[in-house]
Amino acid sequence: MFITFEGIDFCGKSTQIDLLKKYLQSLNKKVEIIREPGGTEISEIVRSVLLDKKHNRMRMETEIFLFSASRAQLVREKIQPAINKGIYVISDRFHDSTTAYQGYGRGIDLETVKHINNLAIDGAIPDITFIIDISVQAANERKMRKGKSHLDRMELAENDFFERVREGYLTIARQEKRFRVIDGTKTINEINKLIIEEINLLERKMV
């Protein structure tokens, strides 16, 4: 199964990914955790460029192609081979992030984004995508605890940008059945329980 987690920065994706990994492993499932951008030697190099604060003059066109280049390498080097071996692949972000961040957030034409995404993912569509939804205000409160000096280039974007990204996520979630929007203000355990229920339900349907 190919599972992806999405949401604005500081929504709690990483925590839920770790909990899901432990749950699946408790059932003797093989699990591969990947992150975007990154996950391969080439993709990690691209990640360092994308998130470096000193690159604050990066154009949005450059940004979308760098994210997609990293993803194209990851899909072919890690995701497709793992899925073919029957491994559960859980990704911290995937192509829906590009639709939300570079499409809705930056304002790149959505049809153009779709074509770039399709080329990068080579048909690797997630079986299920969880969007952990929190308000920008809630994200800012969590961001403040991290401290501005520790934020990357993307995390330093303005509030109105993240408002557009969040609305983008909610819009695309209404367009496909694979999306599950979860209230990110629920407790960690409540969110984890909802995720496990959805995974178990999907597995029964896939048998």
Residue pairs with C-beta under 8 A, 6 or more apart in sequence:
1 88
1 89
1 127
1 128
1 199
1 202
1 203
1 206
2 79
2 83
2 89
2 91
2 124
2 125
2 126
2 127
3 20
3 88
3 89
3 90
3 91
3 126
3 127
3 128
3 129
3 130
3 199
4 90
4 91
4 93
4 94
4 96
4 126
4 128
4 129
4 130
5 13
5 16
5 17
5 90
5 91
5 92
5 93
5 129
5 130
5 132
6 13
6 93
6 94
6 96
6 97
6 100
6 129
6 130
6 131
6 132
6 169
7 13
7 131
7 132
7 133
7 134
7 169
7 184
8 134
8 136
8 139
8 162
8 165
8 166
8 169
9 139
9 143
9 154
9 155
9 162
10 134
10 138
10 139
10 142
10 143
10 146
10 155
11 132
11 133
11 134
11 139
11 184
12 132
12 134
12 184
12 188
12 191
13 92
13 93
13 132
14 92
15 188
16 130
16 132
16 188
16 191
16 192
16 195
17 33
17 90
17 92
19 188
19 192
19 195
20 90
20 192
20 195
20 196
20 199
21 31
21 33
21 90
23 192
23 196
24 31
24 88
24 199
25 31
29 88
30 85
30 86
30 87
30 88
31 87
31 88
31 89
31 90
32 78
32 82
32 87
32 88
32 89
32 90
33 90
33 91
33 92
34 74
34 78
34 79
34 89
34 90
34 91
34 92
35 91
35 92
35 93
36 67
36 70
36 71
36 74
36 91
36 92
36 93
36 94
36 97
37 43
37 46
37 47
37 50
37 51
37 66
37 67
37 70
37 71
38 44
38 46
38 47
38 70
38 74
39 70
39 74
39 77
39 78
40 73
40 74
40 77
40 78
42 70
42 73
43 70
43 71
43 73
43 74
46 66
46 67
46 69
46 70
46 73
47 70
49 55
49 66
50 58
50 63
50 66
50 67
50 70
50 153
50 154
51 152
51 153
51 154
52 152
52 153
53 151
53 152
53 153
53 156
55 153
56 153
58 153
60 102
60 106
60 107
60 108
61 108
63 102
63 106
64 98
64 102
64 106
64 108
64 113
64 116
65 116
67 97
67 98
67 102
68 98
68 116
68 117
68 119
68 120
69 120
71 94
71 95
71 98
71 120
71 121
72 119
72 120
72 121
72 122
75 120
75 121
75 122
75 124
76 122
78 89
79 89
79 91
79 124
80 122
80 124
82 89
83 89
83 124
91 126
94 121
94 126
94 129
95 117
95 120
95 121
96 129
96 131
96 169
96 172
98 113
98 116
98 117
99 110
99 113
99 114
99 117
99 168
99 172
100 165
100 166
100 168
100 169
100 172
101 154
101 165
101 168
102 108
102 113
103 109
103 110
103 113
103 168
104 110
104 164
104 165
104 167
104 168
104 169
104 171
105 157
105 161
105 162
105 164
105 165
105 168
106 161
125 178
126 178
127 178
127 202
127 206
128 178
128 180
128 198
128 199
128 202
129 178
129 179
129 180
130 179
130 180
130 182
130 195
130 198
131 169
131 170
131 173
131 179
131 180
131 181
131 182
132 182
132 184
132 191
133 166
133 169
133 170
133 181
133 182
133 183
133 184
134 184
134 185
135 166
136 159
136 162
136 163
136 166
138 184
138 185
139 162
140 159
143 151
143 155
148 156
169 181
170 181
172 179
173 179
173 181
180 194
180 195
180 198
182 191
182 194
182 195
183 191
184 191
186 194
